[in-house]
């Protein structure tokens, strides 16, 4: 059997092969790049492939190991970075035409951190322009071209699902890591707010923006996250999982069945299951729309004044934000604080929140509205409905694949490691 068999789709296997000497970082990287060259014309998951720098990074990892030194906990892994994060030598347009000539002059914090830990950066992935949407229409779903990969980190999700990287980096302002993870059948983590620096990330909504990792499985996600943020003082293991039946009732039957299966697995693993009342979803959606649009309008005001060509979804959000009066924005901020306190009260030590990640298992790529649970909803708000609360509260939330679906797991701030230890599969 060829030593590279099986290791292009598993970070854990690739890392083991590198450490054992079964495959060099350069061999792994060349094989990954060959797959990208073969598949990316069909998928368009990558905006730019960084072949020269990737091979140089892989050779450096091999040379460091040959010299008897540790090249880092991510050496041997090929990682993709979303295009709204500065990554030398790629362009840094965030997918927007008016920034098309902008090129990264230095790495963003997360890119620099990955490289310092030995990872090989193989390219930048396609995003919804400006990270405004949840569709990433330029990208083709690896399993079915009629389906959306989700967004705005859709290129990262598709690259992982197609086996074109071991891990990827996305950003999340309302669900943009977790939604593509769910729709592409992979894993993604929105860390606690402020856990990872946003230096070098093109802003969308400063009070909501997060940057975080994606991988094919929970185990691979834990490998990458633990390298980037090593576990600190151990906390109590999760003993109790709570869920809100009203949130589940909003979902399609297929999603409900997958969620019930996940609950059953956790109960058999010895966790206590109980119900809890989360903020009502209509209330959450209203707060999200107000804060998202007002803060987006504030950030882009100078660009609008200069005549910058902004994406259609961005134009709509900005126009809506400009129409919202300041008292309504302040009311939404107060409501957000109340919701944050309500979630804090639920997440006592040893407790996790579980919900579906998205209310629908598959989203038609061409749809403008989605039929979910018998109701028609706007495409964007239909998909962020279950995810956006935790951008506002700042709690870590992960989309983890389960049999026939995806579940969202939420923990107390700073307790990402409890999420990644949950025995879901």
Secondary structure per residue as TSV (DSSP state, phi and psi in degrees):
chain	resnum	aa	ss	phi	psi
A	1	X	-	360.0	136.2
A	2	X	-	-64.9	138.1
A	3	X	T	-62.5	-17.3
A	4	X	T	-90.0	-6.8
A	5	X	T	-59.1	126.3
A	6	X	T	86.5	-12.6
A	7	X	T	-96.7	-4.5
A	8	X	S	-81.3	-15.7
A	9	X	S	-111.1	8.3
A	10	X	-	-139.2	116.5
A	11	X	H	-63.2	-39.9
A	12	X	H	-61.9	-44.8
A	13	X	H	-68.7	-38.9
A	14	X	H	-64.7	-42.1
A	15	X	H	-63.8	-41.8
A	16	X	H	-64.6	-40.5
A	17	X	H	-64.6	-40.1
A	18	X	H	-65.8	-45.1
A	19	X	H	-67.3	-34.1
A	20	X	H	-80.9	-13.7
A	21	X	T	86.9	4.5
A	22	X	S	-66.8	-27.0
A	23	X	S	-149.7	141.1
A	24	X	-	-84.4	162.1
A	25	X	H	-60.4	-36.9
A	26	X	H	-66.9	-41.6
A	27	X	H	-61.7	-44.6
A	28	X	H	-62.1	-45.1
A	29	X	H	-65.4	-42.8
A	30	X	H	-61.7	-40.9
A	31	X	H	-65.5	-40.2
A	32	X	H	-65.8	-44.1
A	33	X	H	-61.9	-37.1
A	34	X	H	-62.5	-40.3
A	35	X	H	-64.5	-39.8
A	36	X	H	-63.7	-45.4
A	37	X	H	-60.4	-36.6
A	38	X	H	-74.4	-42.9
A	39	X	H	-100.0	-25.7
A	40	X	H	-65.2	-31.5
A	41	X	H	-57.7	-30.5
A	42	X	H	-82.4	-40.2
A	43	X	H	-92.1	-33.5
A	44	X	-	56.8	38.6
A	45	X	-	-76.7	-32.8
A	46	X	E	-98.3	134.0
A	47	X	E	-80.2	-47.0
A	48	X	E	-137.3	136.9
A	49	X	E	-102.1	124.6
A	50	X	-	-101.0	63.7
A	51	X	H	-58.9	-49.5
A	52	X	H	-63.6	-48.3
A	53	X	H	-70.3	-33.7
A	54	X	H	-62.6	-45.6
A	55	X	H	-66.1	-36.7
A	56	X	H	-64.3	-40.6
A	57	X	H	-65.9	-41.0
A	58	X	H	-64.3	-43.5
A	59	X	H	-63.4	-37.4
A	60	X	H	-63.8	-40.2
A	61	X	H	-63.2	-42.8
A	62	X	H	-63.6	-41.5
A	63	X	H	-66.4	-39.2
A	64	X	H	-63.6	-43.3
A	65	X	H	-66.7	-40.1
A	66	X	H	-63.5	-27.3
A	67	X	T	-83.9	2.3
A	68	X	T	84.9	13.1
A	69	X	S	-107.8	159.4
A	70	X	-	-82.3	117.6
A	71	X	-	-80.2	-2.8
A	72	X	-	117.4	156.8
A	73	X	T	-72.4	-7.5
A	74	X	T	-112.7	7.6
A	75	X	T	-62.4	137.3
A	76	X	T	95.8	-7.8
A	77	X	-	-105.3	139.0
A	78	X	E	-99.8	122.6
A	79	X	E	-121.7	139.7
A	80	X	E	-108.2	147.1
A	81	X	E	-123.9	132.5
A	82	X	E	-58.2	144.2
A	83	X	T	-70.5	-6.9
A	84	X	T	-90.9	11.5
A	85	X	B	-116.6	127.6
A	86	X	-	-60.4	123.4
A	87	X	-	-141.3	105.5
A	88	X	T	-69.2	133.7
A	89	X	T	-103.3	25.1
A	90	X	S	-75.7	164.0
A	91	X	B	-65.7	157.9
A	92	X	-	-130.3	59.1
A	93	X	-	-92.2	-9.3
A	94	X	T	53.7	25.0
A	95	X	T	77.6	10.2
A	96	X	-	-107.5	140.2
A	97	X	G	-62.7	-38.1
A	98	X	G	-72.1	-10.5
A	99	X	G	-109.3	14.3
A	100	X	T	-61.6	-24.1
A	101	X	T	-94.4	-0.6
A	102	X	-	-76.6	131.2
A	103	X	B	-126.2	142.4
A	104	X	-	-63.8	130.6
A	105	X	S	-100.6	-18.3
A	106	X	S	-152.0	157.4
A	107	X	-	-69.4	143.7
A	108	X	-	-64.7	166.2
A	109	X	H	-54.9	-46.9
A	110	X	H	-69.8	-38.3
A	111	X	H	-63.9	-44.5
A	112	X	H	-62.3	-39.3
A	113	X	H	-65.7	-43.9
A	114	X	H	-59.1	-46.9
A	115	X	H	-64.5	-38.3
A	116	X	H	-65.2	-26.9
A	117	X	T	-90.6	5.3
A	118	X	T	98.9	-2.7
A	119	X	-	-67.0	152.3
A	120	X	E	-101.3	119.0
A	121	X	E	-88.3	110.9
A	122	X	E	-91.4	-14.5
A	123	X	E	167.5	179.1
A	124	X	E	-109.3	143.5
A	125	X	E	-104.7	152.8
A	126	X	-	-72.0	138.6
A	127	X	-	-122.6	159.2
A	128	X	S	-55.7	139.6
A	129	X	G	-53.3	124.4
A	130	X	G	69.1	5.4
A	131	X	G	64.9	26.7
A	132	X	-	-78.0	-28.5
A	133	X	-	-110.6	-174.3
A	134	X	S	-130.9	31.1
A	135	X	-	-118.3	-37.3
A	136	X	-	44.2	63.3
A	137	X	T	-62.6	-23.3
A	138	X	T	-69.1	-20.1
A	139	X	S	-98.2	138.2
A	140	X	-	-95.1	132.7
A	141	X	-	-65.9	129.0
A	142	X	S	-59.9	-28.4
A	143	X	S	-93.0	-28.0
A	144	X	-	-160.8	113.7
A	145	X	T	-66.8	-14.4
A	146	X	T	-85.1	-6.8
A	147	X	B	-102.6	152.4
A	148	X	-	-80.7	143.4
A	149	X	-	-83.6	-4.1
A	150	X	-	79.8	178.8
A	151	X	S	-168.1	179.5
A	152	X	S	-87.7	-6.0
A	153	X	S	-87.7	43.2
A	154	X	H	-68.3	-34.7
A	155	X	H	-63.4	-38.6
A	156	X	H	-64.8	-43.6
A	157	X	H	-63.2	-43.4
A	158	X	H	-67.5	-40.5
A	159	X	H	-60.9	-41.7
A	160	X	H	-65.8	-47.3
A	161	X	H	-61.3	-31.6
A	162	X	T	-87.6	-0.6
A	163	X	T	73.5	32.3
A	164	X	S	-103.7	12.4
A	165	X	-	-169.3	160.6
A	166	X	S	-86.3	-30.6
A	167	X	E	-152.6	162.4
A	168	X	E	-144.7	161.0
A	169	X	E	-114.1	135.4
A	170	X	E	-128.7	177.9
A	171	X	E	-125.0	157.9
A	172	X	E	-145.5	115.8
A	173	X	S	-117.3	-23.0
A	174	X	S	-146.2	0.2
A	175	X	S	143.9	13.7
A	176	X	T	-74.5	-7.4
A	177	X	T	-93.1	-46.5
A	178	X	H	-73.7	-35.4
A	179	X	H	-65.9	-52.1
A	180	X	H	-64.3	-31.4
A	181	X	H	-59.8	-45.3
A	182	X	H	-66.2	-46.7
A	183	X	H	-74.0	-19.8
A	184	X	H	-100.7	-3.0
A	185	X	T	76.6	29.3
A	186	X	-	-122.6	-168.9
A	187	X	E	-114.8	147.0
A	188	X	E	-153.0	142.8
A	189	X	E	-121.3	123.3
A	190	X	E	-92.6	108.7
A	191	X	-	-69.0	175.9
A	192	X	-	-56.8	146.1
A	193	X	T	-59.0	128.1
A	194	X	T	86.1	-5.7
A	195	X	S	-62.8	-41.6
A	196	X	S	-114.0	135.9
A	197	X	-	-63.7	142.8
A	198	X	-	-95.8	10.2
A	199	X	T	-58.7	126.7
A	200	X	T	85.3	6.7
A	201	X	B	-101.4	128.8
A	202	X	-	-66.1	124.6
A	203	X	-	-70.7	154.5
A	204	X	S	-125.9	-66.4
A	205	X	-	-131.7	102.9
A	206	X	T	-55.3	-32.6
A	207	X	T	-82.2	-3.9
A	208	X	T	-122.9	-17.1
A	209	X	-	-66.6	133.7
A	210	X	E	-133.0	153.4
A	211	X	E	-123.4	139.8
A	212	X	E	-160.6	175.3
A	213	X	E	-93.4	156.4
A	214	X	E	-134.0	149.0
A	215	X	E	-155.8	174.6
A	216	X	S	-75.0	-31.1
A	217	X	S	-136.2	166.2
A	218	X	H	-59.8	-41.0
A	219	X	H	-64.3	-42.7
A	220	X	H	-67.1	-37.7
A	221	X	H	-62.8	-41.6
A	222	X	H	-64.5	-39.6
A	223	X	H	-58.2	-47.3
A	224	X	H	-70.5	-46.1
A	225	X	H	-63.3	-40.1
A	226	X	H	-68.2	-27.8
A	227	X	H	-72.3	-40.5
A	228	X	H	-75.1	-37.9
A	229	X	S	-133.3	85.8
A	230	X	-	-55.7	140.5
A	231	X	-	-56.9	136.4
A	232	X	-	-92.2	-141.0
A	233	X	S	-60.5	123.8
A	234	X	-	-58.6	136.6
A	235	X	-	-102.9	173.3
A	236	X	-	-63.4	138.1
A	237	X	-	-65.1	153.1
A	238	X	-	-59.7	130.0
A	239	X	-	-116.9	-20.7
A	240	X	E	-138.0	136.3
A	241	X	E	-122.1	129.3
A	242	X	E	-116.6	154.2
A	243	X	E	-148.6	156.9
A	244	X	-	-107.5	113.8
A	245	X	H	-57.8	-30.2
A	246	X	H	-66.4	-35.0
A	247	X	H	-66.6	-39.6
A	248	X	H	-68.4	-36.8
A	249	X	H	-63.9	-21.3
A	250	X	T	-73.8	-11.9
A	251	X	S	-97.2	161.3
A	252	X	-	-63.7	158.4
A	253	X	H	-59.7	-38.4
A	254	X	H	-62.7	-40.9
A	255	X	H	-67.5	-41.1
A	256	X	H	-61.9	-39.4
A	257	X	H	-65.8	-42.8
A	258	X	H	-63.7	-38.6
A	259	X	H	-66.6	-41.7
A	260	X	H	-61.8	-38.8
A	261	X	H	-62.7	-39.8
A	262	X	H	-65.4	-41.3
A	263	X	H	-60.6	-41.7
A	264	X	H	-61.9	-41.2
A	265	X	H	-63.9	-40.9
A	266	X	H	-67.6	-38.1
A	267	X	H	-65.3	-41.1
A	268	X	H	-66.6	-25.0
A	269	X	T	-80.6	-2.1
A	270	X	T	100.5	4.9
A	271	X	-	-83.7	148.1
A	272	X	E	-85.2	132.7
A	273	X	E	-108.5	137.6
A	274	X	E	-153.5	163.2
A	275	X	E	-90.7	152.3
A	276	X	-	-147.1	158.1
A	277	X	-	-102.6	110.1
A	278	X	-	-88.6	163.2
A	279	X	-	-53.4	140.9
A	280	X	-	-61.2	140.8
A	281	X	H	-65.8	-35.4
A	282	X	H	-64.7	-38.6
A	283	X	H	-63.9	-44.9
A	284	X	H	-60.5	-45.5
A	285	X	H	-61.8	-39.5
A	286	X	H	-64.6	-44.5
A	287	X	H	-63.1	-44.0
A	288	X	H	-62.0	-46.8
A	289	X	H	-59.3	-44.7
A	290	X	H	-64.9	-52.5
A	291	X	H	-67.7	-43.6
A	292	X	H	-57.0	-50.7
A	293	X	H	-71.8	-40.2
A	294	X	H	-64.4	-45.1
A	295	X	H	-72.3	-33.5
A	296	X	H	-63.9	-45.1
A	297	X	H	-60.3	-39.5
A	298	X	H	-64.9	-43.4
A	299	X	H	-66.7	-40.0
A	300	X	H	-91.2	1.8
A	301	X	H	-55.0	-45.3
A	302	X	H	-69.0	-32.6
A	303	X	H	-69.4	-40.0
A	304	X	H	-61.6	-43.3
A	305	X	H	-62.8	-30.4
A	306	X	T	-87.4	0.2
A	307	X	T	82.7	20.7
A	308	X	-	-61.1	142.3
A	309	X	-	-83.3	104.6
A	310	X	-	-101.6	154.0
A	311	X	-	-65.2	154.9
A	312	X	H	-56.3	-46.5
A	313	X	H	-63.5	-35.0
A	314	X	H	-66.2	-40.7
A	315	X	H	-60.2	-42.5
A	316	X	H	-64.6	-43.3
A	317	X	H	-64.4	-41.5
A	318	X	H	-65.6	-44.8
A	319	X	H	-61.0	-42.5
A	320	X	H	-65.6	-41.8
A	321	X	H	-61.6	-38.6
A	322	X	H	-67.9	-21.8
A	323	X	H	-87.2	-8.8
A	324	X	S	-87.8	127.5
A	325	X	-	-73.7	151.7
A	326	X	H	-57.3	-40.9
A	327	X	H	-58.0	-36.5
A	328	X	H	-67.5	-38.9
A	329	X	H	-64.1	-44.0
A	330	X	H	-65.6	-36.8
A	331	X	H	-61.4	-42.3
A	332	X	H	-64.0	-38.9
A	333	X	H	-64.7	-39.7
A	334	X	H	-66.2	-40.3
A	335	X	H	-63.7	-39.0
A	336	X	H	-59.8	-42.5
A	337	X	H	-64.0	-37.7
A	338	X	H	-64.7	-41.1
A	339	X	H	-66.5	-38.0
A	340	X	H	-61.0	-43.6
A	341	X	H	-66.4	-37.0
A	342	X	H	-64.6	-41.6
A	343	X	H	-69.5	-39.7
A	344	X	H	-55.0	-42.0
A	345	X	H	-66.4	-30.8
A	346	X	H	-74.4	-37.8
A	347	X	-	-87.8	59.4
A	348	X	-	-69.9	168.5
A	349	X	T	-54.6	130.8
A	350	X	T	84.6	7.8
A	351	X	E	-112.1	138.5
A	352	X	E	-124.3	151.1
A	353	X	E	-99.9	137.6
A	354	X	E	-123.7	136.8
A	355	X	E	-151.7	166.0
A	356	X	E	-62.2	154.6
A	357	X	S	-78.9	-46.3
A	358	X	S	-127.7	153.3
A	359	X	S	-79.7	-7.7
A	360	X	S	-133.9	140.0
A	361	X	S	-77.3	-31.8
A	362	X	-	-138.6	139.0
A	363	X	-	-118.8	118.0
A	364	X	B	-58.2	131.5
A	365	X	T	-61.7	-36.3
A	366	X	T	-87.8	-4.5
A	367	X	-	-69.4	142.7
A	368	X	S	-96.2	-28.4
A	369	X	E	-130.4	153.0
A	370	X	E	-116.0	137.7
A	371	X	E	-93.2	111.7
A	372	X	E	-128.0	120.4
A	373	X	T	57.2	34.6
A	374	X	T	83.8	-1.1
A	375	X	E	-118.0	145.5
A	376	X	E	-90.8	133.1
A	377	X	E	-133.6	152.6
A	378	X	E	-53.9	142.1
A	379	X	H	-54.7	-51.2
A	380	X	H	-66.0	-51.7
A	381	X	H	-72.5	-22.8
A	382	X	H	-65.8	-32.8
A	383	X	H	-89.2	-31.0
A	384	X	H	-87.2	-2.0
A	385	X	T	-56.2	-39.2
A	386	X	T	-94.6	-11.7
A	387	X	T	-103.1	-31.9
A	388	X	T	-68.5	-24.7
A	389	X	H	-52.5	-41.5
A	390	X	H	-82.1	-12.4
A	391	X	H	-70.1	-35.6
A	392	X	H	-76.4	-37.2
A	393	X	H	-83.9	-19.6
A	394	X	-	82.1	5.9
A	395	X	-	-76.8	146.7
A	396	X	-	-67.2	139.0
A	397	X	E	-144.8	132.3
A	398	X	E	-122.9	143.9
A	399	X	E	-95.8	119.4
A	400	X	E	-121.2	134.1
A	401	X	E	-71.2	138.8
A	402	X	E	-130.9	174.5
A	403	X	T	-58.3	120.6
A	404	X	T	66.0	23.5
A	405	X	E	175.2	-159.2
A	406	X	E	-144.3	141.0
A	407	X	E	-121.9	151.9
A	408	X	E	-102.5	129.3
A	409	X	E	-118.7	131.5
A	410	X	E	-125.4	139.0
A	411	X	-	-129.6	173.5
A	412	X	S	-61.5	152.8
A	413	X	T	-56.5	132.8
A	414	X	T	86.4	1.7
A	415	X	-	-112.6	42.2
A	416	X	H	-56.0	-35.3
A	417	X	H	-66.0	-28.3
A	418	X	H	-66.7	-38.4
A	419	X	H	-61.3	-46.1
A	420	X	H	-77.4	-7.5
A	421	X	T	-96.4	-2.3
A	422	X	-	-70.0	128.5
A	423	X	-	-81.8	76.6
A	424	X	-	-89.2	-28.7
A	425	X	-	-124.4	360.0
